[in-house]
Amino acid sequence: MATNPVRVPESVHGEVQAAARLLGCNAAELLARAWEAYRESPEFLSEFAYAQKALSVGDVDAVAHRLHEQAAQRARRRADGVKALRREA
Amino acid sequence: MQFRLTRRALDDLSLSIEDYAHRLATDYVDAHEFVRAFVERRQQHAKGQEWTSLPKTAAPVYNLHHGRYRGLTWHDEESDVVWLLGVGWHESGSRGDAYAMLKRRDAAGTLMPTEEDYLDLEMSFEEARSFVVQVREQAPALVARARERPGVETRGVIAGRLSAGVVVEVVVVTDEDESLEEIWIAFELPPTPGASALPPQPEWIQVILAAMLPFEAGLDDVEFGGSFPRPGGSRSNEIVVCWRSF
């Protein structure tokens, strides 16, 4: 069964971890702040509106498809990140 | 932090991709002695002590020995996963030696985790659907229960994993035949352990709020943060959300 760690988007998470190391402060506090910033983003607003509309008409599949789509995009971004580590001759 | 085997590493150990690729290695340490060694050692040190320089990939990968098995692991900090990348049999100096074989894979671009491996970290469509079905039933039901006892915190667990407290405050405007309803939600972090799969944090919050908020209300009506109306206020491990409606 797949499980997921609690996280804000990877780009934010990476910055938070780096900032926490540099500043020597609590990553949990910084993550909470990062979440505050993310919830105001256009991405969050549009995804929320989509889910609210779909759920209001009982379209469970639409929301599940969107979650699955986001997961696939995340997997692609992560795999691209690994490919970027290659030293091409 | 999660411990995972890539599909390639599962194949190296003759473990079924279908049975294990979606699972945490901590859940199947009995399936193979090398899986147990991987989990036990990397739980102590996510990286390891002896590293190997790969011919093509600029990533710090570490050697893992167990009996005559040899493997390479990589702590993918961005995803917070320690991967077992591949495993072979030690034959020092031989072309078939584990480390030589794993380096050849790196040169060919088949050592590091692939898109499929990363997709294995995620919910399947069926798991996503099951999550949404549970949220659609349980999230509004929790708010409805809180409405029956205004001013009192009602607690519930959504999708078997997400503990939340809800308080509904109702303000009646005297002589105006109007009332203001203020709904407070406190999501407790992290999610509790359980069988059901969850999307990452922003996504589960989006879906639960979407299921709780009346359709006519939008995010403009929502306030994040604030002091949850209970003695002692919000807790440090909570995400607090509030909205008001007339």
Interface residues (C-beta under 8 A of the other chain):
Chain A: M1 A2 T3 N4 P5 V6 R7 V8 P9 E10 H13 G14 Q17 A32 W35 E36 Y38 R39 F44 L45 E47 F48 A49 A51 Q52 K53 A54 L55 S56 G58 V60 D61 V63 A64 H65 L67 H68 Q70 A71 A72 R74 A75 R76 R78 A79 G81 V82 K83 L85 R86 R87 E88
Chain B: M1 Q2 H22 R23 L24 D27 K56 T57 A58 A59 D76 E77 E78 S79 D80 G109 M112 P113 T114 E115 E116 D117 Y118 L119 D120 L121 E122 M123 S124 F125 E127 A128 R129 F131 V132 V133 R136 L189 P190 P191 A195 S196 A197 L198 P199 P200 Q201 P202 E203 I205 Q206 V207 L209 A210 A211 L213 F215 G218 L219 F224 G225 I239
